[in-house]
């Protein structure tokens, strides 16, 4: 992932820097303990905390790096490089920018409901659409993007409108009924043979190590759960894999 100074995806500070107070505090206490020759047990207690918080900080900042640009997890998505793409649940534009930079001849519709859940995740500073537009402009891709406010469970498009669809870290927030409706809508508005790149939070050991079970999404599912859901909606999974913190499934709309 590439950090870009002008982009602000609005993720909370603690995801990237929340371990820093623990690093500073435990490091200071360790230094003081060595200097003042505290009992060995205090050093034994403080050392794992300093080691964990330091390595977790590095993982959160340089591996996860939510406020940096994302990389396309697979080059098989929209391999032709041209076409109209729908970003379902675009948020502040991280996945939209990812696609538009990786596919410079494509155009994209960034769709989100921009409702209460948006403010809960990203804060109430600018209007959601303004924040998304500002990021698209900062990335230099605004000429190839349009913003639409709509519910992913009732997409306001005609059938077979899009050549490809992407959705990043959205579907795991829905209940079973919402997932079924949204996948069915995605299949309806995508052209037969079009690619659907579904990106989800991966339940990986290093994520649990970094953030702990209390900060993880509650009901993360693996590819074995999502593949049948995609198949029921009319997609065929042609590739799956993991990218840092991401489980991705590349599916193709059945004819």
Buried (B, 14 or more C-beta within 10 A) or exposed (E): BEEBEEBBBBBEEEBBBBBBEBBEBBBEBBEEBEEEEBEEEBBEEBEEBBEBBBBBBEBBBEEBBBBBBBBBBBEEBBEEEEBBBBBBBBBBBBBBBBBBBBBEEBBBBBBBBBEEBBEEBBEEEBEBBEBBBBBBBBBEBBEBBEBBEBBBBEBEBEEEBBBBBBBBBBBBBBEEEBBBBBBBBBBBBBBEEBBBBBBBBBBBEBBEEBBEEEEBEEEBBEBEEBBEBBBEBBBEBEBBEEBBBBBBBBBBBEE
